[in-house]
Every structure is written in structure tokens, then in C-alpha cells.
Amino acid sequence: MDLTAAATTRLDRLRQVLHERVRRDIDASPPLLRAGVLIPLVWRGHGLEMLLTRRTDTVLTHKGQISFPGGQREDADAETIETALRESYEEIGLEPSRVTVLGELDDVFTAVSSFVITPVVGLVEGEIDDLRLAPDEVRSLLIVPVDQLLDPQVHTSETRSVGEQQYRIHYYTIGDDVIWGATGRIVYQFLKAWEEAA
């Protein structure tokens, strides 16, 4: 990964934005479950790309959806960053030593599975051609240039009401894939931070 001076500066600013913002932390007391996901970022010749997974139809929750590698926090995980890195290794074979953690985004609650998700932003070093997907969890990878996600024609949103709560649902249409739900909210958050770091 050969970063240009401009790329290094932008990533440094992103790290600064993530560290200086006031992060929304949701209490994950039972029956809620704490989870961590990694937003793997890869800088290749033409710019920053985001790595997502297409889930299999055999996983317990969110079958067939586009998601970030991650899962439920275990007792052995000292913090949620460890959860995100451990799960990324289990799901896509990404060695934790290859990830430089840049910061965390706001917690995201998923009503469907009762998870409180902490998104961890990480820059991946090296090539991604050697990643090994867990066949029972990940069908394939989806690699999307961040510039493409910023294209207004890719993004739509709507407001849904659940009881007293109103939720903004974000949709990103990339070819035949639609990124939405908790993953859509996380992508939206990341793009705001990335734009702020410009």
C-alpha cells in the first residue's frame, strides 16, 4: 500500500475527526447484546475503497444481506475493537496485525437482532486477494470505492416510524447490491466523517 502524501494527510485528518467527535454510546445491558464490526478500508491506486461482505443464506441473522465483518462481543474481548478484529479474522481471514484502527463511529442499534453495534474504522495494509472467507457465513466480498458511495445517485433515504421512534433508513445501490439497515446507517456515518476530513 503506497499512500500518496495527500492520502496520508486525509487519513490522518479522518483519524483526528473520529477522535475529537463526541461518540454516541448506547448502553448494551441485557437483553441487548454488544457487537463490533470492522469497516475495512483499503487504499489502492485510484483511492479509498470500503470492504463489505455478502452474507450467506445460512447465517442466523440478516441472511443474504450486505454487512461489515463483525459479530457479538465475547467475554474474552477486552474491548469492542478486539471483537471487530477477531470477527474479521474469523469471517474473512483478515489478520488483526494488518489493520490500523483509526477510530470508532456512533453505536447503532438493530431492533431485529437486539444488537448494539460499535463500528470500528480500520485501514488494511497489503493486498486483499489472499483473504479467506468463512463459507458458512460469507458468500462473497463487495469492494466499493468511497467516491462511488458519495455519488448522490447511489444514495436514497426514507423515514420509518417504530412506535414513538423515527428512524432514517439509508440505501446505497451498487449494481445489483443494496446496502441498507444498520450497515446503511454505518456507511452514512462514515461518509460524513470522511467528508469532514476533506
C-alpha positions in Angstrom: 0.0 0.0 0.0 1.8 3.1 -1.2 0.0 6.1 0.1 0.5 9.4 -1.5 1.2 12.4 0.7 -2.4 13.7 0.1 -3.8 10.3 1.0 -1.8 10.1 4.2 -2.9 13.6 5.2 -6.6 12.8 4.5 -6.4 9.6 6.6 -4.6 11.5 9.4 -7.5 14.0 9.3 -10.0 11.2 9.4 -8.3 9.8 12.5 -8.4 13.2 14.1 -12.1 13.7 13.2 -13.0 10.3 14.8 -11.0 11.0 17.9 -12.3 14.6 18.5 -16.0 14.0 18.0 -18.4 13.1 20.8 -19.3 9.5 20.2 -22.9 8.3 20.8 -22.5 5.3 23.2 -25.6 3.1 23.7 -25.9 1.1 26.9 -26.0 -2.6 25.9 -27.3 -4.0 29.2 -29.3 -7.3 28.8 -31.4 -8.2 26.9 -29.4 -6.2 24.4 -26.2 -7.7 23.1 -22.9 -5.8 22.4 -21.4 -6.3 18.9 -18.5 -4.9 17.0 -18.0 -4.6 13.3 -14.9 -3.5 11.3 -15.2 -1.0 8.4 -12.1 -2.3 6.5 -10.7 0.5 4.3 -8.2 -0.3 1.5 -6.2 2.4 -0.3 -5.5 1.3 -3.8 -4.1 3.3 -6.7 -7.3 5.1 -7.5 -8.4 6.0 -4.0 -10.1 4.7 -0.9 -12.3 1.6 -1.0 -14.6 0.0 1.5 -14.7 -3.7 2.0 -18.1 -5.3 2.8 -19.4 -8.9 2.9 -22.4 -10.6 1.3 -23.8 -12.8 4.0 -24.9 -16.4 3.2 -28.5 -17.6 3.5 -27.5 -19.9 6.3 -26.3 -17.4 8.9 -28.6 -16.9 11.9 -29.4 -13.2 11.4 -29.6 -10.8 8.4 -29.4 -13.6 5.9 -28.2 -12.6 2.4 -27.6 -9.0 3.4 -24.6 -6.8 2.8 -22.8 -6.2 6.1 -19.4 -5.4 7.6 -17.4 -8.3 9.1 -18.2 -8.5 12.8 -20.3 -10.1 15.5 -21.1 -10.5 19.1 -18.7 -9.5 21.8 -17.3 -12.4 23.8 -16.1 -12.3 27.5 -12.5 -12.7 26.4 -12.7 -9.5 24.3 -11.2 -6.6 26.4 -13.0 -4.1 24.3 -15.2 -3.9 21.2 -12.3 -3.1 18.9 -11.0 -6.6 19.8 -14.4 -8.1 18.9 -14.4 -6.4 15.5 -10.8 -7.6 14.7 -11.4 -11.1 16.0 -14.6 -11.5 14.0 -13.0 -10.1 10.8 -10.3 -12.7 11.1 -12.9 -15.5 11.6 -15.1 -14.3 8.8 -12.7 -13.1 6.1 -9.3 -14.2 7.3 -8.1 -10.6 7.8 -5.1 -10.7 10.2 -5.6 -8.1 13.0 -1.9 -7.1 12.7 -2.7 -5.8 9.2 -5.3 -3.3 10.5 -4.6 0.1 11.7 -7.5 1.3 13.8 -8.4 4.9 13.0 -11.3 5.3 15.5 -15.0 4.4 16.2 -18.3 5.7 14.9 -21.5 6.1 16.9 -23.2 2.9 18.3 -26.0 1.6 16.1 -29.0 -0.3 17.5 -30.6 -3.1 15.5 -34.2 -3.9 16.6 -34.3 -7.1 14.6 -31.5 -8.8 16.4 -31.2 -6.7 19.6 -27.6 -5.8 18.9 -25.8 -2.6 19.9 -23.1 -2.4 17.2 -19.9 -0.4 17.6 -18.4 0.4 14.2 -14.6 0.4 14.2 -12.8 2.1 11.3 -9.6 0.4 10.2 -7.1 0.8 7.4 -6.0 -2.5 5.9 -2.4 -2.9 4.8 -1.3 -5.1 1.9 -3.4 -6.8 -0.8 -6.8 -8.3 -0.1 -6.6 -11.1 -2.7 -5.4 -13.6 -0.1 -8.4 -13.2 2.2 -10.1 -16.5 3.2 -13.9 -16.3 3.5 -15.7 -18.4 6.1 -18.0 -20.4 3.8 -20.8 -20.8 6.3 -21.0 -17.0 6.9 -19.7 -15.1 3.9 -20.8 -15.7 0.3 -18.5 -13.2 -1.3 -16.9 -9.8 -0.8 -18.2 -6.4 -2.1 -15.5 -3.8 -2.6 -16.8 -0.3 -3.2 -14.9 2.9 -3.9 -15.8 5.5 -1.3 -16.2 8.1 -4.1 -18.9 5.9 -5.6 -20.8 5.8 -2.3 -20.6 9.6 -2.2 -22.4 9.8 -5.6 -25.9 11.2 -4.9 -27.4 8.9 -7.5 -26.3 5.9 -5.4 -27.9 7.1 -2.1 -31.6 7.4 -1.2 -33.2 7.5 2.3 -36.6 7.4 3.9 -38.0 7.9 7.4 -39.8 5.0 9.2 -41.7 5.1 12.4 -41.4 2.3 15.0 -43.7 3.2 17.9 -42.6 6.6 19.1 -39.2 6.4 17.4 -38.4 7.7 13.9 -35.6 6.1 12.0 -33.8 7.4 8.9 -33.2 4.4 6.6 -30.3 4.8 4.2 -30.0 2.8 0.9 -26.9 2.6 -1.2 -27.4 0.9 -4.6 -24.2 -0.6 -6.0 -25.0 -2.6 -9.1 -27.3 -5.4 -8.1 -26.5 -4.9 -4.4 -28.3 -2.7 -1.9 -26.6 -1.6 1.3 -29.2 -0.7 3.9 -30.4 -1.3 7.5 -27.7 -1.0 10.2 -25.0 -1.2 7.5 -26.5 1.7 5.6 -26.6 3.8 8.8 -22.9 3.0 9.4 -21.9 3.8 5.8 -23.8 7.1 6.1 -21.9 7.9 9.3 -18.6 7.0 7.8 -19.1 9.2 4.7 -20.0 12.2 6.9 -16.7 11.8 8.8 -14.8 11.2 5.6 -16.2 14.4 4.1 -15.4 16.3 7.3 -11.8 15.2 6.9 -11.5 16.7 3.4 
